[in-house]
Amino acid sequence: MIKLERLNEVAQETLGGLNAGPGLLRQAMARADGQIPAPTVKAPLRRGLAFALSALLVLGVSALALPALRKSEVPTLPTLQAGQMGGGIQESARDLPRGSVVLSPGRPQQPGGVWAPAQGANFPLIRTDGRFYRMLTSPQDASSLAGRPLGSIETFTGEPSLDTGRSTLSNAAAQGAAVSAVPGMGGAAVTAEVGGTVRLFQRVSYAGSALLSGETLRDTLPGGATALQLSGVGTVTDPGAVGRLMDLLYGKAVYQGSHSLGGGQALLVQYPGGAVLQMAVKGDSLSACGTWSCPEFLSAFAEAAE
């Protein structure tokens, strides 16, 4: 096999020093007119010439083919813009409210979770029908979660703990703002407009008030969750595992009182539609609307976490 770097040398040897100049052209035209007899070409020279021309032809074709071969070696992956999925792909992300937290295996949320921070001595809240609700940071716009109207804010006050009445009040939503239930969440969450945007509020303890008469954990943390995430531990998204963990929490949690926990970890509970509720976790206890002890749940969660 002839190496590529010797191709020019072999061609020169094979063509016997022929020079493609004006003289060679005149000789070729004279031979065509019959003025000069055609020279006798020896067989080895004919074979060498044919070989050289064939080699040049093969190299030329190969050079043309190389770009195509190199291009085909790299697979092309299709890309889809969010909200434009096709081919049977579920478009569940389009159904979530803007700014929703989506729990997935990976880095757990920070302990602060989704509860809105306090404003001075109080966190942003709503009281309606004797129940207190804390504003959440996610979703940023909960208008798609607003359901049946529950009334409107009657009292706006910066000191909600001093109001002992039964009116619907808030230190975040303005007087007259509509308060609505969230479908499928029972009394665990409400929505209200704050600063021109509908926000989601979660049922929590406040000023010694937590469960009302006859209420249980399920009234403040409803069933139907689709994912769970515990900061510093991991995430559970398997439907069967989520259901078993929630049943374990409902069945084994022991109520410790209306006080609430601070610091520690955050357990996020995601529901269809984009709502994410939270419980503070410290040691073997979980807290949102009251504090509950359930070491069995936390142990089982650690085993099921992804």
N, C-alpha and C positions, 0 to 999 in steps of 0.2 A: 504494500500500500504506500502511495506517495504522500509524504508529509506536506502540509499546506505551505510551510515556509520554503519548500523546494519547488513549488509549482512554477514560479517564474523561470527558474534555472532549467527545469525539464522542458518547458515550452520552448525556450531558446534553443536547447540542444535538438529537439524534435523538429522544429521548423527550419533548422539548418541555417540560421542567420538571415532569414528573409526579412527585408525592411519594407514596411508598408508606406513607401514614399511615392513621389511623382514618377520615378523611373519604373517602379514595379507596375504602376497603373498603365504607362505607355506600352510596356511589354505585353500586358494582358490584352489591351485593345488591339495591338498588332497581331497577336496570335488569333484573336477572334476574327480578324479580317483575312487570315491565312498568310500574312506576310512573314511570320516567324513560326517555324514548326514548334509544336509543343514539346517541352523537354520530357525526357523519360524519367518517371519517378519510380524509384526502387520500392519494392514491396515493404521493406522495413520502414521506409520513410512514410509510405501511405498509412501503414498501421499506426505509426507514432502520431501522425497528424490527426487521424481519426480519434485516437485515444485522447490527445490533448484537447480537441474540440469537445469530446464527450465530457471530459472532466470539467471544462469550463462551463458547459451547459448544466451539469449536475450541481456545481457550486452555485451557479446563478439561481437555479430553482430553489435550492436549499436556503439561500439567503432570503429569498422572498417568503419562504414558509416559516422562517424562524420567528418573526414577530407574532404570527398567528399562534404558533406553538407556545411561545412564552405567555401570551395572553390567556390561553386556555388552561394553563397550569394553575391559575389562581381562580378559585370558585367565586362566583358573584352571588352575594347574599341579598335577598330582597329586603327593603326597608319600608316600614309603615309609619305614617304619622298617627299620633294619638287621636282616637275618634274616627279613624278611617280604616279600621281593620275589616278584613273580608275573609272569604273562604271558610266560613263557619266558626271563626274565632269569636269567642264571647266578648261582648263589649261592656263588661261589667264596670270598668273604670269610668265610663261615660255616665253611669247612673249615680256616682257618688257626688255629694255636694262639693263645691269648689273649696280647696284647702283642706280636704279630709285627710286624716292620718290613715294610712293603710298598713296594717300589721303584716309583716312577712319575715321569714327566717333571715337572720342577719344580726346586725348590731341592735341590741335592745334600746328602748327609749331611756333617756336620762331620768333620774328619780323625780324631777319636777313634774314630769308627765304633761297632762293637758289641762290641768286646773289653772285658771287665770290667777295671777299673783294678787296679793292683798293690796288694797289702796289705803294706806294708813293702818288703822287698827282692824279694818274689816276687808274681806275679799268681796268682789262684785257679786251681788246676790239678788234674788227675788224671793219674796214670801207670798205665797198664795194658798188659801184654804188651810192655813196653819202649818204648811210645809215650806221648808227652805231649800233653795236651789242655788248652786254656785255656777258662775259662768265658766265656760270652757274655751280654750284657745283654738280648738279644732272642732268642726270646720269653721273656716273664716266667714262663710256665708251659709247659714242654715235655713234659708228660706224654703228649700225643697223638703225640709223635714217638718215644717209647720203644718199642723193638722187642725183639729177641732178647736175653736176659740174657747178660752177659759175666762175671758174678761180682759181688763186692762189695768195698768198701774194707777192706783188711786192716790198713793202717797210716795213722794220722792224725799228721801232723808239720808243724811250722811251718818246717822246713828240708829240703824234699824233695831239694835238690841234694846233701845229705850222705848220703842213703840210696843205697847202691850195689847193693842187692838187686834182686830181680825181682818183689817183691810189688806188688799193686795199692794205691797210696797216694794221698793227697790232703791238701792243706792247707785245703780248703774243705768237702768232703763228709765227714760223720762216719764213724767206723769202723762197718762193717756196712751202710752205704748201698749199695743195689743200683746196679750200672753196667750200662747196656744199649746195644746198637747202635742206629743209626738206619737204618731201611729205605731202601735206595737210595743210601746215602752211603758204603758200604764201610767203610774204616777212617778216614774223614775226620772223623767226629763220633761222640760218645757222649752219653748222658744219665746224670745221677745226681741224687739228692735232696740239696738244700742248704737247710738251715733250714726244712724242711717243704715245700719246693717243688721239683719236678723241673726241673732246669736243663740247658741244652744246652752242650756243650764241643766245641771245634774243635781239630783236630790242629795243633800248632805246634812250633817249635824251643824247646829249653830246655837250658841248661847244656851247650851244645856237642852236643846230640843232636838230630838232625833225621831225614833219611831212613834207613831200615834197608836192608839188602842187597837189591838188586833192585827197590827202589821207584822210582817216577817222580813227576812233578808230579801226574799224574792220580790217584795213590793218595791224595794229600792234598787235592786239589781236584777232585772228581769231575765227570763230564759231566752233562748234563741240566739245566743252569741255565736259568732262565726270564727273568732280568733281570740287568743289570749297572749299577753306579753308581760313578762316580769323583768324589770330592769335589773341588769347584772346576772340574769339567769338564762333567758332565751324566750322563744316564741312557740306556741302550739297552734297550728292551723288545721290539723286533721279534724274533720267534723266529728268523728266518733270520739276522739280523745278530748276535744273541747266539751262535748256533751257529758262525758263521764266526769270530767273535772268539775263542771258546774253542778252536776248532781251531787258530787261529793261535798262541795261547798255548802249547798242547801241542806244536805242531810247531817253534816257533822259540825258545822259552825255553831259555836256557843256564844250567845250575846253577853258582852261584858259591860255594857252601859252606853250612855249617850255621849260620852267624851269622844274626842277624835285624836288620831295620832299625827305626829309630824315627823319629818325627816325619813330616814330609812329608804325604802324602795317604793316603786309605783307599779301596781298591777293595772294594765289597760285591758278593757273588755270591749271588743268591736262587735257591732251589730249590723244587719243588712241596712243599706241606705247610707252608710257612712258615719253613723253615730258611734262615738267611742267614749265609754264611761271609765271611771278610775276609782281604785281603792288604794289608800296608803298602806304599806306593809312594813311592819317592824317586828322582828322576832317571829313569833308564831301567830301574830294578830294582824287582821286586816280592818281597815276603817274607811268609811265614807259617811253613810248615815248611821252613826253608831259604830262601835268597835266590836269585832268578832274574833274569837280564838279558833283557829282551825289548822293545827300542825299537819293533819292528814292531807289537806289540800296542797300545802306548800311542798310536802315531801313527794306527793304524786306528780306535781307540776314539774319538779326538778327532773324526774325520770322521763317525763313525756316531752320535755322541751327540745326543740330542734337547734 
